[in-house]
Amino acid sequence: MKEIKNKKVDKLRLMQLLQLKLLVEIKSFCSRLKIDYFLIAGTLLGSIRHLGFIPWDSDADIAMFREDYNKLIKSSHLLNDTLLLQCDETDKKNLNGFAKLRLKDTLCIEKGNKINNGNHGFYIDIFPLDKFIYSNIYAHKFYHFFYKYLIRLKAFKNGKKFSSTKIKTIISFIICFPSFFISLSFLNKIQNNISQKFNNSKSDFVNNYNSKYGLEKQYFNKDVYLPPSEVVFEGHKFKAPNKVDYWLSKIYGNYKLLPKNQIMYTNQLMKNYEIDFGKYSYLLGKPEIYVLNELNIS
């Protein structure tokens, strides 16, 4: 079990602990619905290498098969009133092709971007895993690029117009110019057609179109995920892919090797976001064990 230190909680650590609260909530909710989920990406990596969050990481990710993902969305009204499952079905201003479980009455948004009527609270990402039939590497690169481009147009149309630098912002306005002539419903339709095109097939393979790692790396047989294994993350047990080492090795290579300059990168990344802890602000600077008790996740 990861040692709980009695040091005072800073902004990054409070972000992590609020995300841990969300992970605990979604774990409980999925258990009630009798659906599987899997820790993935940096969250899975952190569970193996650090028994919790990567010290310089500031997000959390899970995935689930499309049928479970749809069941989660249909049942989202049963979540407690401090939470919001943000997706196309619950928020017309959704910026992504996947869902986010958000903590209401908090704020985490990239500076300069529009705060619309949707929720912008701290979140964890929930990715759908869709059936997939392999063709070739070039087709995969094209489909993934095109899918990501559609998501970028959608996000731009819904208010994500600014990037971390002026140059990137100018480029964003240029490449997203077609969004002024395409409806959101049309973008969503094409996006779903691409990601779910094989879902009626008998394929035993799945993929994550929303992954930043590309379709080649995210192409897995279902037996990589099933039956779920169990890992410890921040002192809590969570479901994970059945073949954790294989999953991590395919995505990261030698995942036990610590990367360089990640702390500097994350510190700079956090400066690009407007953050408001809302009613949880009083927890800043408090001992971690106190914060865990207040969040009911000790």
Salt bridges, closest charged atoms under 4 A:
ASP36 OD1 - LYS239 NZ 2.63
ASP88 OD1 - LYS154 NZ 2.56
GLU110 OE1 - LYS160 NZ 2.40
ASP125 OD1 - LYS100 NZ 2.60
ASP130 OD1 - ARG66 NE 2.69
GLU216 OE2 - HIS140 ND1 2.50
ASP223 OD1 - LYS243 NZ 3.69
GLU234 OE2 - LYS2 NZ 3.10
GLU234 OE1 - ARG13 NH2 2.91
GLU288 OE2 - ARG13 NH2 2.88
